[in-house]
Amino acid sequence: MSALSQHLEEYLRLRRSLGHELADAARLLPRFVSYLEARRAEFVTVEAALAWSLEPDAPPGSTVWSRRMMAARGFARYLSGIDPRSEVPPAGAVPARRRWRPPFIYSEADIVALMGEARRSIAHPFRAATYETLIGLIAATGLRIGEAIRLDRGDVDFADGVLLVRKSKFGKSRLVPLQASTLQALERYTGRREEFSAKPSSESFFVSLHGTRIIYGCVCPTFRTLCERSGVGVEATRRPRIHDLRHTFAVRTLVGWYRDGLDVQAQLPLLSTYLGHREPRYTYHYLSAAPELLGHAARLLEHDQAVTS
């Protein structure tokens, strides 16, 4: 193990001990260290951090470059206290572009097509079952992809029909009730998993062919392939993402409430709690994600104005 790799392990361990989740840093910094090692660099320089952060493998408008630099700066600050040769890139060297990306809203037919494509095109039957069940779970519950792949076996309560999402974004945990059909799908997957690997090397609910926890870096490219092969989003202006399944769940829930004539303003805190948002205001942006929602909101506003005038 190189000195940089050892420093990285110590840095991540220290940050985690202080309560930081480090989702981006833990994923990006090993790549940064590999980049430095390939160039036989013994310490971080501003030039190397910029070159790595700006590698052209992200679409225009992406926040990937700024997230890389943020991770590199944090690591460089830590290293500067150990090796005075380490240079800390200045703040704002790669400015962040905070733009809300309109989500792709999946139809029910799209979700069925993606799950069917997983069954048909993924060669290994157990891996196919893993992705079919994972897509179905996110579509049915609105879980974040990170929450779904972090689920352990003990987090699924089949007796009471709930999931325990532990210490997710903002360090919050929550219980997520499941519909009967979703619970049945998880039970079927559990049976398949036990048949495939009676003695897995991980407590993860979703496991790879090696019996280990599936990882984000494999899930996203597989999902993109399923979209391409099934034709889902082929005519969309923005490529569908797996996270858009969460947006779709929220939008369909809101549309259903509007159609049923419920007081959406009063119901919104329930959806916020279910999705794991810190405050209801973080759920409001879903109102702009579908034309039908904007129409419902506009009609309610007109009604309220008429009543008060």
N, C-alpha and C positions, 0 to 999 in steps of 0.2 A: 504494500500500500504506500502510495506517495505521501509526502508531507502535506500537500494540498488536500488530498482525500481524507487524511486523518484530521486535519483542521476542520474540514467540512462536517465530518461526523460529530466532532466536539461542538461545533457551532449549532448544528441542528438540535443536538441533545440539550444544549444550554437554553436555546430559545423555547423548546417544548417544555422544559422544566419551569419556565416563566409563564406558561399558559398560552403560548402562541400556537395557532393551528398549523401554520406553515404549509398550506396546501400547494401554493405556487412554488415556494422556495424549495421544498423537498423534491419537487418534480423537475425544476429547472436547474438548480445549482449543480447536481451531478453532471449535467450536460456541459455546464460552464467549466467545471473542473476538467472534464475530458477534453474540452477545447483547449484549455491552457496546457494540459499535459501533452497533447499531440504536437504542440509548438514548443515543448520543453521549457515552458515558463515556470519559474519557481515562485512567482508572486504576481499579484494583480496589478495591471497598469490601466490607466484610463483608455488608452488606445485599444487594448485587448477587450476590455469590457464593452466599448462601443462597437467594435467589429463583431463580437459575438451577438450583442443585442440586436444589431441591425441586419443580421443574416437574412437574405430575401426569401424566406420560406413561409411567409404569411401574406394573406390577401390585403389589398389596400384598405385603409381605414381600421385595420386590426389593432387591438391593444396589446398584442403579443410582445412587440418591441419594448414598450414602456414597462411591461411586467417583468421582462428579462432584466432590464436595467435596474429596476427596483430591487430584484433579488440579488443581483450582482453588487449593488451599492451596500446592501446590508452585510453581505459576506465580506466585502472589502473593508468596511468599517471595523468589523471584528478582527480581520487579519492585521489591520494597521496597528493594533495594540500589541501584536505579537512580532511582526516583522516590519520595521520602519521603512522598508523599501516598497511596501504595498501602497498603492495610490487609490484614493477614494474618488470615484467619478462625481462631479458636481451635481447638485440637485437640478433637475430640469434639463439634463443633457439629452434625454429622450423624452420629450413632453408626452403626457398621457392624453389620449383623445377620448373623452367621456361622451360618447354618443350612444343613445338608446337605439338598439337594433330592432326594428319591427320583427316580431317572431313569425315563423311559418306556422299557420294553424292547420293541424291535421284533421282531415275528415275521419269518420269512423271507418270508411272504406280504406283510407290510407293506412290506418293502424292495423287493420286486418291484413292488408297486403304485406306490410313489413313483417308481421309475425309469420305469415305464410311463407314469405321469402326466406326467413331464417330456417324454417323446417326444410324447405326444398334445397337451398343452395349451400348451406353449411354442411360439410361432408360428414363430420362426426356427429352421430345422433345426440350424444349428451351435450356437446357444445351447442348444437342447434337448439336443444331444449333450454339451455341456459339463456341464450339471447332471446328466444321467443318469450320466456317467462319474464325476463328483465324488462323488455319493451312493454309487455302487458301490464306489469306492476306499475311502472312509471306513468303510463297512460291512465291507469285506473285510480292512482292516488296522488299524482302531482309531486311525487318525491323528487328531490334533486338527484342527479345521477350519482354524485358523491355519496349521498345518504343511502342510496340503494346498494351500491357496491360495498359499503361499510357495514351492512347488516350482518349480524352474527346469527347463528341458529337459535340461540336463546332469545333473540329479539322478536321472534315471531311467536305470538301467543295464539295457538290454534284453538284453545278452549274458549277464550274470550273474543277471538277474532280481531286482534289489534296488533299493530307493529309498534315497537319501541324504537324511536329514532334518537340515538344517544349523542349528546354534545355536538350538534351540527353547527351550522353557521351561527355566529354570535355566542357560541357555547351553550345553546339552548337544547334541551331534550323535550320530546313530546310523544304522545301516544296518537297513533293514526288508525282509526277504525277501518275495517275492511269489509267490502261487500262479500256476500256468500260466494259468488263466482270467482272473485279474486282469491279468496281463501282456498277454494278448491284447486285453483291453478297452482298455488304455492304448495299445497299438499301433494299434488301430482309430481311437481318438480322435486320435492323432498324425497319421494319414493325413488325417482330416477337417480338422484344423487347418491342415495344409500346403495342402490344396485351398482352404480359405477365405481364408487369409492367408499368401501365400508370403513376404512381407517384413513380419513383425510389428514393432510398436514396442516389444516387451517380450520378455525371455528367459523369461517365465513359461511353465510347462507348460500351465496353464489360462488361457485368455484370453477377454476380452470381445469383443463385436461390433466394438469399436474397435481390437482388437489389443493392448489393454493388459491388465495383470493384473486378474483379477476381485477384488472387494473384499468384505470381511465385511459391510459395510452393505447390499450388494445381495443377497448369498447368503442371509442369514437371512430377509428378507421373502419371497424367492422360495420358499424351503423351506417356510415357513409356508403359503403359498398352495398348494403341492403337497400338503401334508398335508390341508388343508381340501377341496380338490377330489377327492382320492382317498379321503377318509373315514378316513384313518389317524389313530387316536387320538381319534376323534369322541366316544367314550364314556369316555375317560380322565379322571380327576380333575385331572390336570396336563397342560398342553399339551405335546405332543412337541417336542423341540428337536433341532437337527441334531447337537449335541454328544452327545445320547443314543445316537447310532449308535456312538460310542466305548465308552460303557458297555455297550451291547448286545454288542459284540465281546468285551469282557472277560468278561461274564457267560456267553456261549455257550462261550468257551474253558474257563472253570472248570467249567461243567456237563459239558462233554465229558470233561474229565479225571476228574471224579468218576465218571461213568458207565463210563469205561474202567478204573476201579480204580487209577488212578495215585496216587502220593504227591503230593497237591496242595501240601502244605507245602514239599516239595523243589522242585516245579515253579514255585512262585510267583515266585521271583527271575527266572526266564526271562521270565515275562509282564511283570514290572516293567521289565526291560531293553527288551523289545519295545515297550512303551507309552511308554517314556521317563520313567518315574518315578524320582525320586532314590533312594528306598529301597523295599523290598518292603512296608513298613508302609503306604505310600500306596496300595497295591493292595488292602489288606485290606477296605476299605469296600465293594468290589464284592460281598463275600460277603452283604451285607445287601440287595442290590438285587433279588433274586429269591427267592421262597419255596422253590424247589427247591434252591437253594444253601444256604439256612438248614437245610433238612432234611438234606442231605448232611453238612453241618458238624456238626449235632447227633448224627447217627448215628455219625460218626467219633469224636466226643468220648465218647459212651457206650461205644464199643468200646475206646478208650484207657483209660478208667476201669476197665472190666472186666478188662483185661489187667493193670493195675497193682495191682488190689485183691487 
